[in-house]
């Protein structure tokens, strides 16, 4: 099974969501949309701006963490051969 890296909120991000005045509107908006399933491209489309750089900054600052999203690969991979 393959995985795609995505970002999820950390405890620090959840705390920041309660205080949008501390992080600013762009960060707050991105933190609201990050859910561990959306890619940086999907988030950029949703927010109307390229958020890749901001996501990397938030990763370094501890607001986001990388998470692996399983992707279904070859349907025959790992299938049992016993009938």
Biopython code that builds the backbone (N, CA, C, O; Angstrom):
import numpy as np
from Bio.PDB.StructureBuilder import StructureBuilder

atoms = [
    (1, "UNK", "N", (0.844, -1.170, 0.000)),
    (1, "UNK", "CA", (0.000, 0.000, 0.000)),
    (1, "UNK", "C", (0.892, 1.237, 0.000)),
    (1, "UNK", "O", (1.866, 1.303, 0.750)),
    (2, "UNK", "N", (0.565, 2.198, -0.826)),
    (2, "UNK", "CA", (1.308, 3.448, -0.909)),
    (2, "UNK", "C", (0.732, 4.445, 0.086)),
    (2, "UNK", "O", (-0.401, 4.300, 0.544)),
    (3, "UNK", "N", (1.530, 5.462, 0.414)),
    (3, "UNK", "CA", (1.038, 6.541, 1.266)),
    (3, "UNK", "C", (1.361, 7.881, 0.632)),
    (3, "UNK", "O", (2.350, 8.014, -0.089)),
    (4, "UNK", "N", (0.538, 8.856, 0.899)),
    (4, "UNK", "CA", (0.752, 10.226, 0.460)),
    (4, "UNK", "C", (0.879, 11.060, 1.725)),
    (4, "UNK", "O", (0.063, 10.937, 2.639)),
    (5, "UNK", "N", (1.894, 11.903, 1.778)),
    (5, "UNK", "CA", (2.084, 12.723, 2.968)),
    (5, "UNK", "C", (1.115, 13.908, 2.962)),
    (5, "UNK", "O", (0.965, 14.610, 1.962)),
    (6, "UNK", "N", (0.486, 14.099, 4.074)),
    (6, "UNK", "CA", (-0.436, 15.200, 4.296)),
    (6, "UNK", "C", (-0.087, 15.834, 5.636)),
    (6, "UNK", "O", (0.739, 15.301, 6.377)),
    (7, "UNK", "N", (-0.702, 16.951, 5.949)),
    (7, "UNK", "CA", (-0.467, 17.622, 7.226)),
    (7, "UNK", "C", (-1.728, 17.591, 8.075)),
    (7, "UNK", "O", (-2.848, 17.660, 7.568)),
    (8, "UNK", "N", (-1.514, 17.486, 9.368)),
    (8, "UNK", "CA", (-2.604, 17.511, 10.343)),
    (8, "UNK", "C", (-2.254, 18.535, 11.422)),
    (8, "UNK", "O", (-1.094, 18.908, 11.592)),
    (9, "UNK", "N", (-3.270, 18.975, 12.137)),
    (9, "UNK", "CA", (-3.080, 19.950, 13.209)),
    (9, "UNK", "C", (-2.405, 19.298, 14.411)),
    (9, "UNK", "O", (-2.609, 18.118, 14.695)),
    (10, "UNK", "N", (-1.600, 20.092, 15.105)),
    (10, "UNK", "CA", (-1.030, 19.677, 16.381)),
    (10, "UNK", "C", (-1.849, 20.346, 17.490)),
    (10, "UNK", "O", (-2.756, 21.132, 17.215)),
    (11, "UNK", "N", (-1.526, 20.031, 18.724)),
    (11, "UNK", "CA", (-2.186, 20.675, 19.862)),
    (11, "UNK", "C", (-1.976, 22.183, 19.791)),
    (11, "UNK", "O", (-2.881, 22.958, 20.102)),
    (12, "UNK", "N", (-0.790, 22.589, 19.384)),
    (12, "UNK", "CA", (-0.480, 24.023, 19.250)),
    (12, "UNK", "C", (-1.418, 24.685, 18.236)),
    (12, "UNK", "O", (-1.848, 25.820, 18.444)),
    (13, "UNK", "N", (-1.737, 23.991, 17.147)),
    (13, "UNK", "CA", (-2.652, 24.534, 16.138)),
    (13, "UNK", "C", (-4.060, 24.665, 16.698)),
    (13, "UNK", "O", (-4.726, 25.674, 16.470)),
    (14, "UNK", "N", (-4.520, 23.650, 17.430)),
    (14, "UNK", "CA", (-5.862, 23.719, 18.024)),
    (14, "UNK", "C", (-5.956, 24.887, 18.993)),
    (14, "UNK", "O", (-6.983, 25.563, 19.051)),
    (15, "UNK", "N", (-4.898, 25.130, 19.749)),
    (15, "UNK", "CA", (-4.886, 26.269, 20.672)),
    (15, "UNK", "C", (-4.908, 27.589, 19.902)),
    (15, "UNK", "O", (-5.575, 28.537, 20.317)),
    (16, "UNK", "N", (-4.180, 27.655, 18.781)),
    (16, "UNK", "CA", (-4.129, 28.860, 17.964)),
    (16, "UNK", "C", (-5.482, 29.160, 17.324)),
    (16, "UNK", "O", (-5.817, 30.326, 17.113)),
    (17, "UNK", "N", (-6.258, 28.131, 17.015)),
    (17, "UNK", "CA", (-7.570, 28.352, 16.417)),
    (17, "UNK", "C", (-8.496, 29.112, 17.353)),
    (17, "UNK", "O", (-9.395, 29.823, 16.903)),
    (18, "UNK", "N", (-8.278, 28.965, 18.640)),
    (18, "UNK", "CA", (-9.094, 29.687, 19.618)),
    (18, "UNK", "C", (-8.678, 31.154, 19.734)),
    (18, "UNK", "O", (-9.412, 31.966, 20.295)),
    (19, "UNK", "N", (-7.497, 31.492, 19.202)),
    (19, "UNK", "CA", (-6.969, 32.858, 19.277)),
    (19, "UNK", "C", (-6.509, 33.335, 17.904)),
    (19, "UNK", "O", (-5.310, 33.513, 17.693)),
    (20, "UNK", "N", (-7.436, 33.546, 16.964)),
    (20, "UNK", "CA", (-7.035, 33.921, 15.605)),
    (20, "UNK", "C", (-6.262, 35.236, 15.547)),
    (20, "UNK", "O", (-5.480, 35.452, 14.621)),
    (21, "UNK", "N", (-6.471, 36.108, 16.517)),
    (21, "UNK", "CA", (-5.764, 37.379, 16.529)),
    (21, "UNK", "C", (-4.256, 37.196, 16.735)),
    (21, "UNK", "O", (-3.474, 38.066, 16.350)),
    (22, "UNK", "N", (-3.847, 36.100, 17.323)),
    (22, "UNK", "CA", (-2.423, 35.847, 17.571)),
    (22, "UNK", "C", (-1.679, 35.331, 16.346)),
    (22, "UNK", "O", (-0.482, 35.585, 16.206)),
    (23, "UNK", "N", (-2.359, 34.615, 15.458)),
    (23, "UNK", "CA", (-1.675, 34.009, 14.306)),
    (23, "UNK", "C", (-1.959, 34.727, 12.994)),
    (23, "UNK", "O", (-1.216, 34.535, 12.031)),
    (24, "UNK", "N", (-2.977, 35.523, 12.919)),
    (24, "UNK", "CA", (-3.313, 36.226, 11.686)),
    (24, "UNK", "C", (-4.275, 35.431, 10.811)),
    (24, "UNK", "O", (-4.401, 34.212, 10.933)),
    (25, "UNK", "N", (-4.941, 36.153, 9.934)),
    (25, "UNK", "CA", (-5.982, 35.541, 9.112)),
    (25, "UNK", "C", (-5.484, 34.443, 8.171)),
    (25, "UNK", "O", (-6.116, 33.388, 8.107)),
    (26, "UNK", "N", (-4.365, 34.639, 7.424)),
    (26, "UNK", "CA", (-3.926, 33.564, 6.509)),
    (26, "UNK", "C", (-3.609, 32.257, 7.244)),
    (26, "UNK", "O", (-3.985, 31.179, 6.785)),
    (27, "UNK", "N", (-2.921, 32.355, 8.376)),
    (27, "UNK", "CA", (-2.573, 31.157, 9.142)),
    (27, "UNK", "C", (-3.835, 30.533, 9.719)),
    (27, "UNK", "O", (-4.016, 29.317, 9.654)),
    (28, "UNK", "N", (-4.699, 31.351, 10.278)),
    (28, "UNK", "CA", (-5.941, 30.848, 10.874)),
    (28, "UNK", "C", (-6.789, 30.125, 9.826)),
    (28, "UNK", "O", (-7.320, 29.045, 10.087)),
    (29, "UNK", "N", (-6.910, 30.720, 8.649)),
    (29, "UNK", "CA", (-7.695, 30.099, 7.574)),
    (29, "UNK", "C", (-7.104, 28.753, 7.173)),
    (29, "UNK", "O", (-7.835, 27.778, 6.996)),
    (30, "UNK", "N", (-5.783, 28.699, 7.030)),
    (30, "UNK", "CA", (-5.138, 27.445, 6.659)),
    (30, "UNK", "C", (-5.322, 26.397, 7.753)),
    (30, "UNK", "O", (-5.628, 25.242, 7.459)),
    (31, "UNK", "N", (-5.139, 26.790, 9.003)),
    (31, "UNK", "CA", (-5.301, 25.838, 10.099)),
    (31, "UNK", "C", (-6.727, 25.283, 10.154)),
    (31, "UNK", "O", (-6.931, 24.117, 10.491)),
    (32, "UNK", "N", (-7.699, 26.114, 9.827)),
    (32, "UNK", "CA", (-9.088, 25.635, 9.793)),
    (32, "UNK", "C", (-9.281, 24.551, 8.738)),
    (32, "UNK", "O", (-10.048, 23.611, 8.948)),
    (33, "UNK", "N", (-8.595, 24.674, 7.613)),
    (33, "UNK", "CA", (-8.812, 23.783, 6.485)),
    (33, "UNK", "C", (-7.962, 22.509, 6.529)),
    (33, "UNK", "O", (-8.324, 21.505, 5.915)),
    (34, "UNK", "N", (-6.844, 22.543, 7.246)),
    (34, "UNK", "CA", (-5.967, 21.370, 7.328)),
    (34, "UNK", "C", (-6.679, 20.276, 8.115)),
    (34, "UNK", "O", (-7.155, 20.507, 9.227)),
    (35, "UNK", "N", (-6.748, 19.076, 7.524)),
    (35, "UNK", "CA", (-7.463, 17.984, 8.194)),
    (35, "UNK", "C", (-6.768, 16.630, 8.094)),
    (35, "UNK", "O", (-7.341, 15.609, 8.471)),
    (36, "UNK", "N", (-5.543, 16.617, 7.590)),
    (36, "UNK", "CA", (-4.822, 15.359, 7.464)),
    (36, "UNK", "C", (-5.124, 14.600, 6.191)),
    (36, "UNK", "O", (-4.494, 13.578, 5.915)),
    (37, "UNK", "N", (-6.072, 15.079, 5.413)),
    (37, "UNK", "CA", (-6.445, 14.406, 4.167)),
    (37, "UNK", "C", (-6.199, 15.265, 2.931)),
    (37, "UNK", "O", (-5.991, 14.738, 1.838)),
    (38, "UNK", "N", (-6.222, 16.567, 3.099)),
    (38, "UNK", "CA", (-6.052, 17.466, 1.955)),
    (38, "UNK", "C", (-4.566, 17.714, 1.666)),
    (38, "UNK", "O", (-3.758, 17.868, 2.581)),
    (39, "UNK", "N", (-4.232, 17.749, 0.385)),
    (39, "UNK", "CA", (-2.862, 18.049, -0.035)),
    (39, "UNK", "C", (-2.657, 19.557, -0.033)),
    (39, "UNK", "O", (-3.614, 20.323, 0.073)),
    (40, "UNK", "N", (-1.402, 19.974, -0.149)),
    (40, "UNK", "CA", (-1.127, 21.402, -0.234)),
    (40, "UNK", "C", (-1.780, 22.004, -1.481)),
    (40, "UNK", "O", (-2.201, 23.161, -1.469)),
    (41, "UNK", "N", (-1.861, 21.224, -2.541)),
    (41, "UNK", "CA", (-2.516, 21.711, -3.775)),
    (41, "UNK", "C", (-4.023, 21.923, -3.537)),
    (41, "UNK", "O", (-4.582, 22.941, -3.945)),
    (42, "UNK", "N", (-4.665, 20.963, -2.880)),
    (42, "UNK", "CA", (-6.096, 21.104, -2.587)),
    (42, "UNK", "C", (-6.349, 22.317, -1.686)),
    (42, "UNK", "O", (-7.291, 23.080, -1.899)),
    (43, "UNK", "N", (-5.502, 22.474, -0.691)),
    (43, "UNK", "CA", (-5.659, 23.611, 0.217)),
    (43, "UNK", "C", (-5.436, 24.933, -0.519)),
    (43, "UNK", "O", (-6.137, 25.911, -0.262)),
    (44, "UNK", "N", (-4.474, 24.964, -1.420)),
    (44, "UNK", "CA", (-4.220, 26.175, -2.210)),
    (44, "UNK", "C", (-5.431, 26.532, -3.058)),
    (44, "UNK", "O", (-5.800, 27.702, -3.160)),
    (45, "UNK", "N", (-6.047, 25.530, -3.665)),
    (45, "UNK", "CA", (-7.246, 25.785, -4.473)),
    (45, "UNK", "C", (-8.398, 26.287, -3.607)),
    (45, "UNK", "O", (-9.115, 27.208, -3.996)),
    (46, "UNK", "N", (-8.573, 25.683, -2.443)),
    (46, "UNK", "CA", (-9.655, 26.092, -1.547)),
    (46, "UNK", "C", (-9.463, 27.515, -1.018)),
    (46, "UNK", "O", (-10.429, 28.261, -0.861)),
    (47, "UNK", "N", (-8.219, 27.879, -0.746)),
    (47, "UNK", "CA", (-7.942, 29.182, -0.155)),
    (47, "UNK", "C", (-7.599, 30.253, -1.184)),
    (47, "UNK", "O", (-7.467, 31.426, -0.835)),
    (48, "UNK", "N", (-7.455, 29.863, -2.443)),
    (48, "UNK", "CA", (-7.216, 30.838, -3.505)),
    (48, "UNK", "C", (-5.807, 31.402, -3.548)),
    (48, "UNK", "O", (-5.591, 32.462, -4.134)),
    (49, "UNK", "N", (-4.840, 30.716, -2.940)),
    (49, "UNK", "CA", (-3.461, 31.176, -2.930)),
    (49, "UNK", "C", (-2.559, 29.970, -2.663)),
    (49, "UNK", "O", (-2.981, 29.009, -2.020)),
    (50, "UNK", "N", (-1.329, 30.020, -3.152)),
    (50, "UNK", "CA", (-0.383, 28.928, -2.918)),
    (50, "UNK", "C", (0.018, 28.935, -1.444)),
    (50, "UNK", "O", (0.599, 29.907, -0.961)),
    (51, "UNK", "N", (-0.290, 27.865, -0.739)),
    (51, "UNK", "CA", (-0.029, 27.787, 0.697)),
    (51, "UNK", "C", (1.147, 26.870, 1.033)),
    (51, "UNK", "O", (1.402, 26.599, 2.206)),
    (52, "UNK", "N", (1.861, 26.393, 0.021)),
    (52, "UNK", "CA", (2.951, 25.449, 0.253)),
    (52, "UNK", "C", (3.996, 26.026, 1.197)),
    (52, "UNK", "O", (4.394, 25.362, 2.155)),
    (53, "UNK", "N", (4.439, 27.231, 0.947)),
    (53, "UNK", "CA", (5.449, 27.865, 1.798)),
    (53, "UNK", "C", (4.949, 28.067, 3.215)),
    (53, "UNK", "O", (5.683, 27.831, 4.174)),
    (54, "UNK", "N", (3.714, 28.499, 3.351)),
    (54, "UNK", "CA", (3.127, 28.706, 4.671)),
    (54, "UNK", "C", (3.011, 27.379, 5.417)),
    (54, "UNK", "O", (3.239, 27.330, 6.626)),
    (55, "UNK", "N", (2.661, 26.311, 4.716)),
    (55, "UNK", "CA", (2.568, 25.000, 5.353)),
    (55, "UNK", "C", (3.930, 24.557, 5.882)),
    (55, "UNK", "O", (4.023, 24.021, 6.987)),
    (56, "UNK", "N", (4.985, 24.778, 5.102)),
    (56, "UNK", "CA", (6.330, 24.407, 5.557)),
    (56, "UNK", "C", (6.731, 25.219, 6.786)),
    (56, "UNK", "O", (7.354, 24.692, 7.708)),
    (57, "UNK", "N", (6.375, 26.489, 6.796)),
    (57, "UNK", "CA", (6.660, 27.335, 7.955)),
    (57, "UNK", "C", (5.918, 26.825, 9.183)),
    (57, "UNK", "O", (6.490, 26.750, 10.271)),
    (58, "UNK", "N", (4.649, 26.477, 9.012)),
    (58, "UNK", "CA", (3.852, 25.984, 10.139)),
    (58, "UNK", "C", (4.330, 24.617, 10.616)),
    (58, "UNK", "O", (4.208, 24.302, 11.800)),
    (59, "UNK", "N", (4.864, 23.811, 9.725)),
    (59, "UNK", "CA", (5.480, 22.538, 10.122)),
    (59, "UNK", "C", (6.688, 22.803, 11.022)),
    (59, "UNK", "O", (6.832, 22.186, 12.078)),
    (60, "UNK", "N", (7.556, 23.729, 10.593)),
    (60, "UNK", "CA", (8.754, 24.056, 11.376)),
    (60, "UNK", "C", (8.393, 24.670, 12.731)),
    (60, "UNK", "O", (9.098, 24.456, 13.717)),
    (61, "UNK", "N", (7.304, 25.426, 12.780)),
    (61, "UNK", "CA", (6.904, 26.100, 14.021)),
    (61, "UNK", "C", (6.085, 25.211, 14.952)),
    (61, "UNK", "O", (5.769, 25.609, 16.073)),
    (62, "UNK", "N", (5.741, 24.011, 14.492)),
    (62, "UNK", "CA", (5.037, 23.070, 15.351)),
    (62, "UNK", "C", (3.521, 23.166, 15.332)),
    (62, "UNK", "O", (2.857, 22.569, 16.180)),
    (63, "UNK", "N", (2.959, 23.907, 14.378)),
    (63, "UNK", "CA", (1.502, 23.994, 14.253)),
    (63, "UNK", "C", (0.940, 22.811, 13.474)),
    (63, "UNK", "O", (-0.198, 22.394, 13.689)),
    (64, "UNK", "N", (1.756, 22.277, 12.567)),
    (64, "UNK", "CA", (1.331, 21.153, 11.738)),
    (64, "UNK", "C", (2.303, 19.995, 11.903)),
    (64, "UNK", "O", (3.467, 20.185, 12.255)),
    (65, "UNK", "N", (1.810, 18.806, 11.646)),
    (65, "UNK", "CA", (2.652, 17.612, 11.635)),
    (65, "UNK", "C", (2.310, 16.811, 10.398)),
    (65, "UNK", "O", (1.167, 16.808, 9.940)),
    (66, "UNK", "N", (3.308, 16.133, 9.861)),
    (66, "UNK", "CA", (3.048, 15.308, 8.690)),
    (66, "UNK", "C", (2.377, 14.024, 9.123)),
    (66, "UNK", "O", (2.691, 13.453, 10.167)),
    (67, "UNK", "N", (1.448, 13.584, 8.299)),
    (67, "UNK", "CA", (0.735, 12.341, 8.543)),
    (67, "UNK", "C", (0.641, 11.590, 7.224)),
    (67, "UNK", "O", (0.566, 12.206, 6.161)),
    (68, "UNK", "N", (0.646, 10.299, 7.285)),
    (68, "UNK", "CA", (0.578, 9.483, 6.074)),
    (68, "UNK", "C", (-0.863, 9.084, 5.811)),
    (68, "UNK", "O", (-1.550, 8.588, 6.705)),
    (69, "UNK", "N", (-1.314, 9.297, 4.602)),
    (69, "UNK", "CA", (-2.647, 8.910, 4.180)),
    (69, "UNK", "C", (-2.523, 7.675, 3.303)),
    (69, "UNK", "O", (-1.918, 7.747, 2.233)),
    (70, "UNK", "N", (-3.078, 6.546, 3.724)),
    (70, "UNK", "CA", (-2.977, 5.339, 2.895)),
    (70, "UNK", "C", (-3.726, 5.508, 1.578)),
    (70, "UNK", "O", (-4.814, 6.082, 1.530)),
    (71, "UNK", "N", (-3.126, 5.002, 0.527)),
    (71, "UNK", "CA", (-3.728, 5.060, -0.801)),
    (71, "UNK", "C", (-3.845, 3.639, -1.305)),
    (71, "UNK", "O", (-2.881, 2.875, -1.249)),
    (72, "UNK", "N", (-5.011, 3.279, -1.793)),
    (72, "UNK", "CA", (-5.196, 1.936, -2.346)),
    (72, "UNK", "C", (-4.347, 1.787, -3.587)),
    (72, "UNK", "O", (-4.440, 2.582, -4.522)),
    (73, "UNK", "N", (-3.526, 0.769, -3.585)),
    (73, "UNK", "CA", (-2.665, 0.496, -4.735)),
    (73, "UNK", "C", (-3.306, -0.535, -5.631)),
    (73, "UNK", "O", (-4.509, -0.500, -5.888)),
    (74, "UNK", "N", (-2.499, -1.441, -6.096)),
    (74, "UNK", "CA", (-2.947, -2.524, -6.958)),
    (74, "UNK", "C", (-3.939, -3.391, -6.178)),
    (74, "UNK", "O", (-3.596, -3.899, -5.111)),
    (75, "UNK", "N", (-5.160, -3.571, -6.688)),
    (75, "UNK", "CA", (-6.150, -4.346, -5.957)),
    (75, "UNK", "C", (-5.738, -5.800, -5.743)),
    (75, "UNK", "O", (-6.239, -6.453, -4.827)),
    (76, "UNK", "N", (-4.831, -6.317, -6.576)),
    (76, "UNK", "CA", (-4.373, -7.696, -6.425)),
    (76, "UNK", "C", (-3.250, -7.822, -5.411)),
    (76, "UNK", "O", (-2.947, -8.924, -4.953)),
    (77, "UNK", "N", (-2.633, -6.709, -5.060)),
    (77, "UNK", "CA", (-1.511, -6.732, -4.125)),
    (77, "UNK", "C", (-1.993, -7.210, -2.759)),
    (77, "UNK", "O", (-2.938, -6.658, -2.196)),
    (78, "UNK", "N", (-1.354, -8.211, -2.249)),
    (78, "UNK", "CA", (-1.711, -8.722, -0.933)),
    (78, "UNK", "C", (-2.954, -9.598, -0.917)),
    (78, "UNK", "O", (-3.398, -10.022, 0.149)),
    (79, "UNK", "N", (-3.510, -9.869, -2.071)),
    (79, "UNK", "CA", (-4.708, -10.708, -2.124)),
    (79, "UNK", "C", (-4.328, -12.156, -1.844)),
    (79, "UNK", "O", (-3.250, -12.615, -2.220)),
    (80, "UNK", "N", (-5.204, -12.843, -1.199)),
    (80, "UNK", "CA", (-4.963, -14.247, -0.884)),
    (80, "UNK", "C", (-5.128, -15.107, -2.127)),
    (80, "UNK", "O", (-6.027, -14.885, -2.939)),
    (81, "UNK", "N", (-4.257, -16.081, -2.261)),
    (81, "UNK", "CA", (-4.348, -16.980, -3.421)),
    (81, "UNK", "C", (-5.113, -18.243, -3.059)),
    (81, "UNK", "O", (-5.354, -19.089, -3.920)),
    (82, "UNK", "N", (-5.495, -18.378, -1.806)),
    (82, "UNK", "CA", (-6.272, -19.547, -1.387)),
    (82, "UNK", "C", (-7.748, -19.316, -1.683)),
    (82, "UNK", "O", (-8.310, -18.287, -1.307)),
    (83, "UNK", "N", (-8.366, -20.267, -2.353)),
    (83, "UNK", "CA", (-9.776, -20.116, -2.689)),
    (83, "UNK", "C", (-10.653, -20.908, -1.751)),
    (83, "UNK", "O", (-11.876, -20.894, -1.890)),
]
sb = StructureBuilder()
sb.init_structure("model")
sb.init_model(0)
sb.init_chain("A")
sb.init_seg("    ")
for serial, (resi, resn, name, xyz) in enumerate(atoms, 1):
    if name == "N":
        sb.init_residue(resn, " ", resi, " ")
    sb.init_atom(name, np.array(xyz, "f"), 0.0, 1.0, " ", f" {name:<3s}", serial, name[0])
structure = sb.get_structure()
